[in-house]
Amino acid sequence: MSYELATIKCDVVLDVAVADLQPGSVDNEQLLALFRDMEFKGWVDELQRNEGAVAAEVGDDQPGNPSSEKQYSVILDEESFQQWLDRLSAAALFAFDTETTSLNYMQARVVGVSFAIEPGEAAYVPFGHDYIDAPTQLSEERVLGALKPLLEDAKVAKLGQNLKYDANVLANHGITLRGIAEDTMLESYVLDSTGSRHDMDSLALKYLGQSTIHFEDIAGKGAKQLSFNQIALEQAGPYAAEDADITLCLHQALAPKLSEAPSLVSVYRDIELPLVGVLSRIERNGALISRDMLAVQSMEIADKLKQLEQQAYDIAGGKFNLSSPKQLGEILFERLEIPVIRKTPKGAPSTAEEVLVELAHDYPLPQVILDYRGLAKLKSTYTDKLPQLIDPQTGRVHTSYHQAVAATGRLSSSDPNLQNIPIRSAEGRRIRKAFVAPQGYKILAADYSQIELRIMAHLSGDEGLINAFKNGEDIHRATAAEVFGVELDAVSDEQRRNAKAINFGLIYGMSAFGLGRQLHIGRNEAQQYIDLYFERYPGVREYMDNTRAVAAEKGYVETLFGRRLHLPEINARNGQRRQAAERTAINAPMQGTAADIIKRAMIAVDDYLSEQQPDAKMIMQVHDELIFEAPEAETKQTAAVVKTVMEKAALPAVEISVPLIVDAGIGDNWGEAH
């Protein structure tokens, strides 16, 4: 059968002759539509560039030739600038963008600004282009001085793409951006967090069918890439003006789609947009870290790495490169003859982390490798790198928070990534101790207790879970008592650990196989635990079954606040993909609701601090935790207010049937306060 299937069939009756199968004339319009539909961005760019070149050669004035449609101008004289200022002052909404010297928001300087009020018309006002033979430009003092009242007026509505960045760089010039009315990155993200990337180029292609000028097109790539102030205005002007124009056009395309779902409008208006200014302040506040403490930790980790390296050599019977998958594979599976449990796509024995975790139950070397990898990552990512990220002017580390990355609504961070500092290992906890309070201040850490399990209790309506939380019981101990059929005070530490694995495993859609691996028990025994859990908490099973059904019908699930997570694979024929989507469907309402709640808390706490305690600062957000710096004399008062505000953050939009509990700690560093 395989032979027959693989044989080219030469006797099929066709309704065309070979002579008919000749290339015809190219239909660029159809081809462009196909490329856009398939998101072939490179081919779209190439086709549009070729069309533009042909149009330019023949002087074509047809639609589709960007030069004939767009009115982009570079403003170099006072009269034109004043005309734009008057128009901006009278506009109900204008698109606004900055061009800068760097992506580092703490170091970047603005070199020009662009505006758009009507689609197809935009202007770029440069003042910092300093390449040889650059034309005379209006001064920075004149341009930013004239714009400052407009940009700081909360009543003047501004539109942008990722305005948090613009707010941060304007702050470097003493301008506080207010009146953030629309942000196309957030409109796209709230509309469909998984539908595409949310950068301007991707959105322009998806919603406008338009390929934009890419930064690399005018600045080059790699080590020779120019900063924006070095780019000639002949190229910089159209690029900058297009940014403002495309942003305006995107808003006009996205706003009607968003308005079709009032719950999404609420998420956008009440959560995401107000958070922009809050995150900007947190980022600029930064966190103080101890170089000395990190240097000591780095040396100690280096010593431990040497010890682990030697331990690995002793077990392996010789030296090898612990960071080489090939050499490690040879040691594990050839020299030590450990069974191969998984292979790479190329057929080599896998040494991936999950494989080593499984092998570590029975063999010593995989555990040594895991310990080595974990410590090496801590050293390279945190103890070595954090000091390099200290801003020379502020003496602090300033992370970047990203609103439009995680599909569930959670924030992510980078440079440094604060979300991934380990809490379970002693070394990870020590890194937190390097985040210190300045003289006269304390660190305050406020953390939601088991918020996703509490949301699970509310969503499922299960009386057993709800009562356990209302009675203030240790939920893992209460679950152990139910599942293992013992009294609360008779629950052993091992039973509590197993119950904790079940509680958290089920909200992440863990299977009996996964639970068994985590608890080091057989699949059948793990399945018995899960069955017992569902017997004791039938509301949870019902919630999960209903959620799968709703997700399959609608193609998305929602948080309590109306945020949607679309699940394109929920009805996939491939069983693995469908089951993965179902697990996501079960977890997303819990994780997404928790994300919505902490975002609402951040907005409310920021309002309180700015009005009542301006000397206290929110300096970090990590998962379900907010971290503050507060004057020593005010720390207890700040802690009490923060705790109250966070515990009521869901109200009045949503009333959760179990209490939200916040644990607040105070210390000289983050490790002590957590």
Secondary structure, DSSP 8 states (H G I E B T S, - for coil): -HHHHTS-------SS-GGG-------HHHHHHHHHHTT-HHHHHHHHHHHHHHHHHHT--STT-HHHH-EEEE--SHHHHHHHHHHHHH-S-EEEEEEES-S-TTT--EEEEEEESSTTEEEEEES---STT------HHHHHHHHHHHHH-TTS-EEESSHHHHHHHHHTTT-----EEEEHHHHHHHH-TTTS--SHHHHIIIII------HHHHH-SGGG---GGGS-HHHHHHHHHHHHHHHHHHHHHHHHHHHT-HHHHHIIIIIIHHHHHHHHHHHHH-B-B-HHHHHHHHHHHHHHHHHHHHHHHHHHTS---TT-HHHHHHIIIIIS------B-TTS-B---HHHHHHHTTT-HHHHHHHHHHHHHHHIIIIITTGGGGB-TTTSSB--EEESSSSTTS--EEESS-GGG--SSSHHHHHHHHTBB--TTEEEEEEEESSHHHHHHHHHHT-HHHHHHHHTT--HHHHHHHHHHT--GGG--HHHHHHHHHHHHHHHTT--HHHHHHHHT--HHHHHHHHHHHHHH-HHHHHHHHHHHHHHHHHSEEE-TT--EEE-TTTT-SSHHHHHHHHHHHHHHHHHHHHHHHHHHHHHHHHHHHHHH-TT-EEEEEETTEEEEEEEGGGHHHHHHHHHHHHHTTTTTT---SS---EEEEEESBHHHH-
